């Protein structure tokens, strides 16, 4: 599982993906729930923001100062055209140094593309990147044990990994974050979103 390969695959489908997703509300209910746990802070980072940017749109409308990070140059190029008021970075969350701490970090269907060995350090990095009372929203697979799988969409192959929900919960507690909400939101698919708050 190579993040560079993931970037190439998303570059190849970016325009198609925008057409598929431009009117979607996928994940919006989870974001709205997450926002109920966010205080008055207004600095947000969207990891794996993609090209459509529905999370960015909502956050910008709510007055957040938004940064979108994505490993795909093509995804960022399209996102910049849609949301010129946001800041964007092409980068790999594994190596990208967070320039500040945030009140809200979202990673919807993005960090599960990381290699299994990167899952723990990246989760801890995101937790460290939260301000006190900052909130993290991320998705993962609902496996009981660590593992990786492959899938396909847009005619391209993608890889996914997860430490398992129990291990993610343990790591969040270790990082000083407490679960605010955990939901298997696409039953019977093994898709989970977790909302955690930094103490």
N, C-alpha and C positions, 0 to 999 in steps of 0.2 A: 504494500500500500504506500504509494508515493504521492505526496501533496502536489508535486509538479505535474503528475499525470492527471490528477483531479482538476488542476487549473486548465490544462489543455482540453480536457473533455468539456468543461463549462464554457471555455472560449468558443468551442465549436458549436455549441447549442444556444448561445446567448440570445441571439435574435429570435430563434424559435421559442425559447423559454419565455421571453417577454410577451410574445403573442399568446402563449398558453396561460400566463399568469396575470396579465395586466388588469383583469377585473376580478381577481379572486379575493375572497375574504379568509383564505386558509390561514389559520393561526391567530387571527385577529381577536377572537374571543379569549384566547390564552393571554394575549398582550393586554387586553382590557382588564382581565382579572389581575394580572401582574401590577398594573398601574395603581390598583387600589392599595398596594403595599408601599408605594413610593411616596416619600414625603415631599418637601418643597423644593428639593434639588432639581436641577435642570440640565445635567450633563449626561448624555447617553451615548453608548457605543453599541453598534449592531454588527456582530461578528458573522461574516458570511451573508452580507446584506443583499447580495444578488443584484439583479438589474431592475426588478419591478419596484421594490422599495415600499411595500405597503406599511411595514413597521415604521420606516422613516417618515412616511407621509403623516401617519397618526401622531408621531412624536413631535414633528415640526408644528403640526396644528395645535399641539398642547404647549408649545413654547419651549421645547427642549432644544439645546445646542447639540446637534447630532453629528456623529462621525460614523461613516460606514466603512467597514473593512471587508475586503474580499480577495481571495487568491487569484481570481480571474480578471485579467485586464479588460476583456470585452464586457464583462458584467459591470465593472466600474465605469467604463466609458458610457454605457447606456444609462446607468443610474445618475451620473453627473448631468446628463441632458434632462432628466426628469426632475431632479431636485438640486438645482444650482445653489440653493441656500445652505445645503449640507456640506460637510467636509468628507472627503473620501481618500482612502489609502488602498493601494494594491499591495497586499502582503500576506504572509503566512502567519497565522496566530501563534504557531509554535515558536517562531523566532522573532516576531515583531515585538519590540519593547513598548508597552503601553506608555504613552506620553504623560498621562495623568491618571487620577482615580476618578471614578464615575459614580453617579447616583443610580444609574441603571445600565446594565449590560444584558443584551439579548443575544442568543446564539441559537436561532431556530433552524433546525435541520442543517446544521453546518459542522459543528465539531464532531458529529458522528462519522464524518468522512476522514478523520485523523487516524493514523496508525494506532494500534492498541497501546503501544508503549508511550504514546504522546498524550493519552487521555488524562492520566493523573496530573502530569505537570501543567497541562493547559488548564484544567479545571482549577488547580491551585493558583495559577496565574490570574485567572478571571476573578477568583475570590479576593486575591490580594489587590486587584484593581478596583475594588469597590470602596467607596467612602463609607464611614460609619453610617449604618442604617441603609446602605446601598442595597439594591436588589438585583439578583441574577435570575434570568429566565433561560433555560436551555432544554433541549430535547435529547433523548437517548433511546436506545433499544431496551426492551423489557426483559432481557435475558437474565437468567438466574446466575450465570457464570460469565466471565469475560469471554469474548469471542468476536469473530469477524465473519461477514457475509459479503456476497456480491449481488448486484442487481443491475437493471438496465432501464433507462428511459431516454427518450429522444434519440434512440438508436445508438446510445453510448453506454459503455460499461462503467459502473461506479462501485466503489468498495465502501464498506461501513464497518465500524467496530463499536463495541460497548463494553464497559467494565461490569455491567449489571447494576440494577437499581440499588441493591443493598450496599454495594461498594461505593457508588456515587454518594449515597446518604452518609456513609462513614467519612468520606473525604470532606464533604461539606461541613460536617460537625468539627472535624479536625481543623478546618480552615476558619473556624469561628463564625460559621453561617448556620442559620436554622431554617428548616423547611417551613415554608408558609403554605404551599400547596403542591400536591403531587397527583397527577391524573393520567390514567391510561385512556387517552382521549380519542383513539381511533379503533376501538375494539371491533373485530378480533385481531387487528394488526398489533404487532408488538411495538407500539409507539407511545412514549411517555414524555410528558413535559413536567419539569420541576421548577418551582419558584422558591428561591432561598434568599434570606436577608442577612446582611453582615451585622454582627453585634458590636 
